[in-house]
Amino acid sequence: MTGVGTPIRVVLADDHTLFRAGLRALLESLPDVEVVGETDDGQEALQLAIARQPHVVLLDITMPGLNGLTAAARISREVPGTRIMILSMHADEEYVREALQAGALGYLLKEARRDELEFALRAVARGEPYLSPKVTRPVVDGFVGGGVAGAGSIGRLTARQREVLQLIAEGHPTKAIAARLSLSVKTVEAHRATIMKRLDIHDVPGLVRYAIRAGLVTVER
């Protein structure tokens, strides 16, 4: 939690260069807010959080290498004093649930106005949850109704399985995935088989299409 007169230290992670530059300028125009690092990569966001110990990390969901949901879970475990706010274009209940389960304290839509961004940032820095109004009602209704993620949804996968799925969809071969995640080739193959079974998808092109729909990877811009 920040004290009186202490700037809110922020790390910003988003793979859209122009959006990130605009957001940084906006954040730096706010009183008592300091951007102490920025990146377009989830793995580097984790390293920046460890090195800079920010009050808040702003994370996009779709980033190369390590997506925002997995990065949020890792930051929550490894830098427990840092708060996480997801910045996303996705208003779907499923994404919000996943973000909260990963340890995010806030979820802000990218269409938010400057005043909402400032309010959300300060709330999260104080340790208070914040959800954009457009996503709050569906999430509340889902919890009240006991809703669960539907068949074939990303909610069926563990954080590790989402990492493997993202790397498969990005075109990394099995040996490279194993080396990157410090796993054996057999373990990666077992994860791939489990992912296919849980999603009821039976080939790699199908996994790629699913990962794009789920927002884990994007097509070339």
C-alpha positions in Angstrom: 0.0 0.0 0.0 1.3 3.5 -0.9 1.7 6.1 1.8 0.8 9.8 1.7 2.9 11.6 -0.9 4.5 8.3 -2.2 4.2 8.0 -5.9 2.4 4.9 -7.2 5.1 2.9 -9.0 3.7 1.2 -12.1 5.1 -1.4 -14.6 3.2 -1.5 -17.9 3.0 -4.6 -20.1 1.2 -4.6 -23.5 2.4 -5.8 -26.9 0.7 -3.0 -28.8 3.5 -0.4 -29.1 1.4 2.7 -29.9 -1.2 1.8 -27.2 1.5 1.3 -24.6 3.2 4.6 -25.5 -0.1 6.4 -25.2 -1.0 4.8 -21.9 2.4 5.6 -20.5 2.0 9.2 -21.4 -1.4 9.2 -19.8 -0.2 7.6 -16.6 2.7 10.0 -16.3 0.3 12.9 -16.6 -1.4 11.7 -13.4 -0.2 13.2 -10.1 1.9 10.9 -7.9 2.1 8.2 -10.6 5.5 6.9 -11.8 6.1 4.4 -14.6 9.2 2.4 -13.6 9.2 -0.1 -16.4 7.4 -1.2 -19.6 7.5 -4.2 -21.9 5.7 -6.0 -24.6 6.4 -9.5 -23.1 4.8 -11.3 -20.2 8.1 -13.0 -19.1 9.8 -9.6 -19.0 6.9 -8.2 -17.0 7.6 -10.8 -14.4 11.3 -9.9 -14.3 10.5 -6.2 -14.1 8.1 -6.8 -11.2 10.8 -8.8 -9.3 13.5 -6.2 -10.0 11.5 -2.9 -9.6 9.0 -4.0 -6.9 6.2 -1.7 -8.3 3.0 -1.1 -6.5 0.9 -2.0 -9.5 1.6 -4.0 -12.7 -0.8 -3.3 -15.6 -1.0 -6.4 -17.8 -2.6 -7.0 -21.2 -3.9 -10.6 -21.6 -2.5 -11.4 -25.1 1.3 -11.2 -25.1 4.0 -13.4 -26.7 5.9 -16.0 -24.7 3.9 -15.6 -21.5 0.4 -14.4 -21.6 -1.0 -11.9 -19.1 -3.1 -14.4 -17.1 -0.1 -16.7 -16.6 2.2 -13.7 -15.8 -0.4 -12.5 -13.3 -0.3 -15.9 -11.5 3.5 -15.9 -11.4 3.7 -12.3 -10.2 1.2 -13.0 -7.5 3.3 -15.9 -6.2 6.7 -14.3 -6.6 6.1 -10.6 -5.8 3.2 -10.8 -3.3 3.4 -7.1 -2.4 2.6 -6.0 -6.0 -1.0 -5.5 -7.1 -2.1 -6.6 -10.6 -4.6 -4.9 -12.9 -5.5 -6.5 -16.2 -6.1 -4.1 -19.1 -8.1 -5.9 -21.8 -10.4 -5.4 -24.7 -12.3 -8.6 -23.6 -15.4 -8.0 -21.5 -16.3 -11.8 -21.4 -17.1 -13.2 -18.0 -14.7 -16.0 -18.6 -11.7 -13.7 -19.0 -12.5 -11.8 -15.9 -12.9 -15.0 -13.8 -9.6 -16.3 -15.1 -7.9 -13.0 -14.2 -9.3 -12.9 -10.7 -8.3 -16.6 -10.2 -4.8 -15.7 -11.4 -4.5 -13.1 -8.7 -5.5 -9.9 -10.4 -7.1 -7.3 -8.2 -8.4 -5.2 -11.0 -9.8 -5.6 -14.5 -10.1 -2.6 -16.7 -11.4 -2.4 -20.3 -9.1 -0.6 -22.7 -12.0 1.6 -23.7 -12.0 3.2 -20.3 -11.8 6.9 -19.9 -8.9 8.7 -18.2 -10.8 9.3 -15.0 -11.8 5.7 -14.7 -8.2 4.6 -15.3 -7.0 6.9 -12.5 -9.7 5.8 -10.1 -9.1 2.1 -10.8 -5.3 2.5 -10.5 -5.5 4.2 -7.1 -8.1 1.7 -5.8 -5.9 -1.3 -6.8 -2.8 0.4 -5.3 -4.7 0.7 -2.0 -5.4 -3.0 -2.2 -9.1 -2.5 -3.2 -10.6 -4.5 -6.1 -11.9 -2.8 -9.2 -13.8 -4.1 -12.1 -15.0 -2.1 -15.1 -18.8 -1.5 -14.8 -19.4 -3.4 -18.1 -17.9 -6.6 -16.7 -19.1 -6.4 -13.1 -22.7 -7.5 -13.6 -22.0 -10.6 -15.7 -19.4 -11.7 -13.2 -21.7 -11.2 -10.2 -24.5 -12.9 -12.0 -22.2 -15.8 -12.9 -21.1 -16.3 -9.3 -24.6 -16.0 -7.9 -25.9 -18.4 -10.5 -23.1 -20.9 -9.8 -22.0 -20.6 -13.4 -18.9 -22.6 -14.5 -16.9 -22.4 -17.6 -18.5 -24.2 -20.5 -17.2 -27.2 -22.5 -14.1 -26.5 -24.4 -13.4 -23.2 -22.5 -10.0 -22.0 -21.4 -11.2 -22.5 -17.8 -10.7 -26.3 -18.3 -6.9 -25.8 -18.5 -4.4 -25.3 -15.7 -2.0 -22.3 -15.9 0.8 -24.7 -17.0 -1.4 -26.1 -19.8 -2.2 -22.6 -21.0 1.5 -21.9 -21.2 2.0 -25.0 -23.3 -1.0 -24.2 -25.5 0.3 -20.7 -26.1 3.7 -21.9 -27.1 2.3 -24.6 -29.4 0.1 -22.0 -31.1 3.1 -19.7 -31.5 4.8 -22.4 -33.5 7.5 -23.6 -31.0 8.5 -27.2 -31.4 8.2 -29.7 -28.5 11.9 -29.7 -27.6 12.0 -25.9 -27.5 8.8 -25.8 -25.3 10.4 -28.3 -23.0 13.6 -26.2 -22.7 11.7 -23.0 -22.2 9.5 -24.4 -19.4 12.3 -26.6 -17.9 10.2 -29.7 -18.6 11.0 -33.0 -20.2 9.8 -33.6 -23.8 7.6 -36.4 -22.5 5.9 -34.0 -20.0 5.2 -31.5 -22.8 3.8 -34.3 -24.9 1.6 -35.4 -22.0 0.4 -31.8 -21.5 -0.5 -31.5 -25.2 -2.4 -34.8 -25.1 -4.3 -33.6 -22.0 -5.1 -30.2 -23.6 -6.5 -31.9 -26.7 -8.6 -34.2 -24.6 -10.0 -31.4 -22.4 -10.7 -29.1 -25.3 -11.9 -32.0 -27.6 -9.5 -30.8 -30.3 -7.5 -33.5 -32.1 -4.8 -31.7 -34.1 -2.3 -28.8 -33.8 -4.0 -26.5 -36.3 -7.2 -26.8 -34.2 -5.2 -25.9 -31.1 -3.8 -22.8 -32.9 -7.3 -21.7 -34.0 -8.6 -22.2 -30.5 -5.7 -20.2 -28.9 -6.4 -17.3 -31.3 -10.1 -17.3 -30.3 -9.2 -17.6 -26.6 -6.9 -14.5 -26.9 -3.7 -16.4 -26.0 -2.1 -15.5 -29.3 -2.9 -13.0 -32.0 -2.6 -13.3 -35.8 0.2 -11.2 -37.4 -0.5 -7.5 -37.4 
